[in-house]
Amino acid sequence: MLPVPGNAKKTTYNVKIKGWEQISGGDNPLIDLSTFKLSKFNKTNWAINGIIRVLRSDISRENYLFTLQGAIKYGNGYQDSPLLSLHKKPYCDLFENDIFLIPDILAHLKNTTRPPCPLPVGDYELIDYIPNPDKFPPNMPGKNWKLTTSFYDGEKFVGGLQPIPGDTKRTYNIKVTGWEQIHAAKDPLFDLSKLKLTKFNKTNRALNGIIRILRSDISRYNYLGDYELVDYMADPDKFPPNMPVKNWRLTTSFYDRNIGGVQVFVEIESVIKE
């Protein structure tokens, strides 16, 4: 965050969120934020849109606790800041009495009046939420912050949210665990029986083999012949941010009628690199 020059009696900030990741709440999580996404709002700002899905309402007010910890980026990494450190405080007290953060979030919930706390189970749609810089205290140190919010049922952690600061990069470790050709009943388009997974390095396996095109009679498609695929691995930089879950099955089908397809089984592990 950088102070914006101007009136010396007032400091404001340009606030830029680069991304976030949901922190899983184990076997009985409180919330699901998997539909959250950053959307372009104007030339300089990105807004948060998506569904806040509350999965539980069985936590008592006394046990409904939260922790908010800010960390500032220094040359040797992020260090927790005492300027923004709340440890296992009653969440409903914040929800009902806060004047800095909660009112702005509630104002961006679609068709929602102020709900009670704990929040009832259900979906709450957040539309075009951008942190209000006028609510920030003056003279905040540092430029890059990492804010981690955690929720608790008493002493048990039930989920949280960790934004990804502006100077980090999300990437993925992608592991193809297997694949199978989907065979057409007759007149198949291709034969992938020569494709195989081979060891590429210590962590990755690559696809190698022949893609054999068997037909050229489909309009605008004339690639009859053999095409050799060599050491193909999916490029993790092409994946969108904030991909949910780990294990995927990707199915591709081709049609003139049904003329074949392929299913690929993939493990995608999210990695944050500073």
PyMOL commands that set and color helices and strands:
alter all, ss='L'
color gray80, all
select helices_A, chain A and resi 91-97+102-107+133-135+236-238
alter helices_A, ss='H'
color red, helices_A
select strands_A, chain A and resi 2-3+13-14+19-23+31-32+37-40+46-54+64-74+77-90+122-129+145-153+156-164+169-182+190-191+196-199+205-213+225-232+247-255+258-273
alter strands_A, ss='S'
color yellow, strands_A
deselect
rebuild
show_as cartoon
